[in-house]
């Protein structure tokens, strides 16, 4: 049986081969890599390594691409990563050895040195994120994961995290399919918020989310150069369905409309309180109507 299935959803990703090469060079367990080409064919041919099992789709968006990878996966564990990342030696073994059945784990995150395709030397670690109180943003009105810079240095090697960035996460596949299942493409937008959907289903459904600091990955920090040279686009992040999806997510979870949860949304705020941007008074932790500003 394959130990770990690694899903890489991609939409016109310029660095997917470098990401695949980093996985192949650093994995030490039995893996399969499932790159999903969402509505395009790669410009450069990918490796012919038999562990790579590519999928080509009509354009369905990130949720649909992740779901296609989940359906095709066969590993005991399941990992999703962005298509512009590098990884530590033995990352797969460290993460799977430290993933309890009902845990979602993420490795320590660094910024990526694009030239060396490795973590930035002396770079700042990014272990923690919090969920914001609902606010209006360029991506719509909703709750969002934000890096929690003031949390972390004194905390344990394996520690609870309120939420996570979403560029890399790992789970026990059987538990995930039984308790989380395929991502909801009907109510949420095709792009955005999938880490909140998954993380909230873990925490409020009885599971846990953890950071494992003894291994790491490095994630590309996209700059104006990347957008000005058309390597990436933000249009799909700001369209109508994305904004509607973010609003639905905030209202749905804060109003405790998700079935089969064992904790209310306020339980998670209490667990990590005080959380930046959230009022001190618990009675104010309710979904406010959309603010048009």
LOKOLGU-505190 format. One record per residue (C-alpha): residue number from 1; residue in one letter; x, y, z. Coordinates in steps of 0.05 Angstrom, whole numbers, always signed. Layout:
i, aa, xx, yy, zz
NUM, a, X, Y, Z
...
END
This chain:
i, aa, xx, yy, zz
1, x, +0, +0, +0
2, x, +25, +70, -16
3, x, +42, +108, +47
4, x, +28, +178, +22
5, x, -11, +208, -36
6, x, +10, +279, -52
7, x, -41, +321, -90
8, x, -17, +383, -128
9, x, -74, +423, -158
10, x, -49, +471, -211
11, x, -74, +524, -259
12, x, -22, +547, -308
13, x, +32, +537, -255
14, x, +102, +556, -279
15, x, +139, +520, -223
16, x, +103, +453, -218
17, x, +163, +414, -244
18, x, +209, +444, -191
19, x, +158, +426, -138
20, x, +153, +354, -163
21, x, +228, +349, -167
22, x, +235, +373, -95
23, x, +184, +321, -71
24, x, +220, +265, -108
25, x, +288, +286, -82
26, x, +266, +291, -9
27, x, +213, +238, +3
28, x, +237, +175, +38
29, x, +173, +134, +42
30, x, +130, +101, -11
31, x, +93, +159, -44
32, x, +51, +175, -105
33, x, +46, +245, -134
34, x, -19, +267, -166
35, x, -11, +333, -204
36, x, -78, +358, -229
37, x, -74, +402, -291
38, x, -138, +443, -284
39, x, -159, +463, -354
40, x, -90, +465, -386
41, x, -32, +422, -409
42, x, +37, +434, -379
43, x, +84, +473, -423
44, x, +143, +430, -403
45, x, +137, +354, -399
46, x, +136, +328, -328
47, x, +180, +272, -301
48, x, +166, +202, -325
49, x, +178, +174, -255
50, x, +126, +119, -244
51, x, +105, +150, -178
52, x, +75, +209, -215
53, x, +3, +199, -237
54, x, -21, +263, -272
55, x, -94, +281, -283
56, x, -118, +330, -336
57, x, -186, +363, -326
58, x, -232, +412, -358
59, x, -226, +476, -317
60, x, -263, +463, -251
61, x, -226, +507, -201
62, x, -185, +490, -140
63, x, -238, +452, -101
64, x, -255, +408, -161
65, x, -181, +395, -174
66, x, -168, +376, -102
67, x, -229, +330, -103
68, x, -204, +296, -166
69, x, -138, +283, -132
70, x, -172, +256, -70
71, x, -213, +208, -112
72, x, -151, +182, -148
73, x, -109, +175, -85
74, x, -92, +107, -55
75, x, -45, +124, +3
76, x, -56, +114, +77
77, x, -42, +188, +84
78, x, -62, +245, +40
79, x, -25, +310, +30
80, x, -43, +372, -10
81, x, +10, +422, -32
82, x, +13, +483, -76
83, x, +52, +477, -141
84, x, +107, +526, -120
85, x, +140, +495, -59
86, x, +203, +460, -36
87, x, +210, +409, +20
88, x, +257, +386, +75
89, x, +293, +319, +70
90, x, +247, +265, +98
91, x, +187, +312, +105
92, x, +139, +255, +89
93, x, +163, +208, +144
94, x, +164, +263, +197
95, x, +93, +284, +181
96, x, +63, +215, +175
97, x, +98, +191, +238
98, x, +68, +249, +275
99, x, -3, +248, +248
100, x, -53, +216, +295
101, x, -116, +188, +263
102, x, -159, +249, +276
103, x, -105, +301, +265
104, x, -91, +348, +208
105, x, -18, +368, +208
106, x, +22, +421, +173
107, x, +98, +428, +170
108, x, +134, +491, +191
109, x, +132, +542, +135
110, x, +186, +587, +107
111, x, +189, +633, +47
112, x, +220, +603, -15
113, x, +286, +626, -44
114, x, +265, +622, -117
115, x, +336, +618, -146
116, x, +359, +561, -101
117, x, +290, +530, -95
118, x, +301, +522, -21
119, x, +280, +557, +43
120, x, +306, +627, +55
121, x, +367, +626, +99
122, x, +353, +657, +166
123, x, +281, +666, +143
124, x, +224, +678, +190
125, x, +184, +616, +208
126, x, +109, +619, +198
127, x, +78, +568, +245
128, x, +13, +600, +267
129, x, -49, +632, +236
130, x, -113, +658, +266
131, x, -183, +667, +238
132, x, -204, +740, +232
133, x, -269, +770, +255
134, x, -312, +782, +193
135, x, -287, +840, +151
136, x, -291, +870, +82
137, x, -231, +855, +37
138, x, -212, +854, -37
139, x, -233, +781, -36
140, x, -302, +795, -7
141, x, -333, +799, +62
142, x, -316, +741, +108
143, x, -269, +707, +156
144, x, -197, +696, +133
145, x, -133, +661, +157
146, x, -80, +712, +177
147, x, -9, +697, +201
148, x, -5, +702, +277
149, x, +65, +732, +284
150, x, +63, +742, +359
151, x, +47, +670, +374
152, x, +96, +613, +376
153, x, +169, +618, +399
154, x, +157, +588, +468
155, x, +106, +536, +447
156, x, +115, +460, +437
157, x, +148, +425, +379
158, x, +80, +396, +360
159, x, +26, +446, +376
160, x, -47, +464, +365
161, x, -61, +513, +309
162, x, -126, +552, +301
163, x, -121, +550, +226
164, x, -68, +548, +171
165, x, -48, +581, +106
166, x, -72, +523, +62
167, x, -11, +513, +18
168, x, +8, +447, +51
169, x, -30, +400, +97
170, x, -30, +325, +112
171, x, -84, +278, +140
172, x, -101, +206, +152
173, x, -140, +190, +88
174, x, -192, +143, +119
175, x, -210, +191, +174
176, x, -213, +248, +125
177, x, -261, +212, +79
178, x, -306, +190, +137
179, x, -309, +257, +173
180, x, -292, +311, +122
181, x, -304, +281, +53
182, x, -298, +316, -14
183, x, -296, +392, -11
184, x, -361, +429, -20
185, x, -362, +459, -89
186, x, -437, +475, -87
187, x, -439, +528, -33
188, x, -367, +553, -33
189, x, -332, +585, -92
190, x, -287, +542, -137
191, x, -227, +579, -107
192, x, -212, +601, -36
193, x, -230, +583, +35
194, x, -215, +509, +29
195, x, -168, +510, +88
196, x, -222, +541, +132
197, x, -274, +491, +108
198, x, -227, +433, +124
199, x, -197, +461, +188
200, x, -264, +479, +218
201, x, -292, +410, +203
202, x, -232, +380, +240
203, x, -235, +424, +302
204, x, -311, +430, +309
205, x, -323, +357, +289
206, x, -278, +329, +342
207, x, -210, +327, +307
208, x, -149, +370, +317
209, x, -102, +413, +275
210, x, -28, +415, +291
211, x, +38, +444, +267
212, x, +98, +397, +266
213, x, +159, +441, +274
214, x, +212, +386, +263
215, x, +203, +389, +188
216, x, +188, +445, +139
217, x, +168, +467, +70
218, x, +181, +532, +34
219, x, +126, +568, -3
220, x, +135, +619, -59
221, x, +120, +690, -38
222, x, +88, +718, -101
223, x, +113, +788, -119
224, x, +94, +842, -169
225, x, +145, +811, -216
226, x, +106, +746, -219
227, x, +41, +782, -234
228, x, +71, +834, -282
229, x, +102, +778, -323
230, x, +36, +740, -323
231, x, +63, +679, -286
232, x, +2, +686, -240
233, x, -64, +722, -240
234, x, -109, +747, -184
235, x, -172, +752, -227
236, x, -199, +684, -205
237, x, -191, +705, -132
238, x, -235, +766, -137
239, x, -293, +747, -181
240, x, -366, +744, -159
241, x, -369, +671, -138
242, x, -307, +677, -96
243, x, -335, +737, -58
244, x, -402, +702, -49
245, x, -366, +639, -25
246, x, -327, +677, +29
247, x, -391, +710, +54
248, x, -427, +642, +56
249, x, -368, +611, +94
250, x, -369, +664, +149
251, x, -445, +663, +157
252, x, -450, +587, +154
253, x, -397, +572, +206
254, x, -410, +630, +254
255, x, -484, +613, +255
256, x, -468, +539, +269
257, x, -504, +515, +207
258, x, -455, +458, +192
259, x, -488, +390, +210
260, x, -456, +337, +254
261, x, -409, +383, +292
262, x, -396, +371, +366
263, x, -372, +441, +382
264, x, -401, +510, +364
265, x, -358, +559, +327
266, x, -349, +601, +391
267, x, -314, +541, +423
268, x, -255, +550, +376
269, x, -250, +624, +391
270, x, -251, +608, +465
271, x, -197, +555, +457
272, x, -148, +605, +428
273, x, -174, +669, +462
274, x, -152, +724, +460
275, x, -151, +722, +384
276, x, -132, +785, +345
277, x, -191, +825, +317
278, x, -243, +787, +359
279, x, -281, +827, +413
280, x, -266, +812, +485
281, x, -339, +800, +501
282, x, -363, +731, +481
283, x, -434, +756, +468
284, x, -406, +796, +409
285, x, -379, +733, +374
286, x, -438, +729, +327
287, x, -442, +738, +253
288, x, -453, +812, +235
289, x, -491, +830, +173
290, x, -448, +847, +114
291, x, -415, +915, +117
292, x, -414, +950, +50
293, x, -351, +991, +54
END
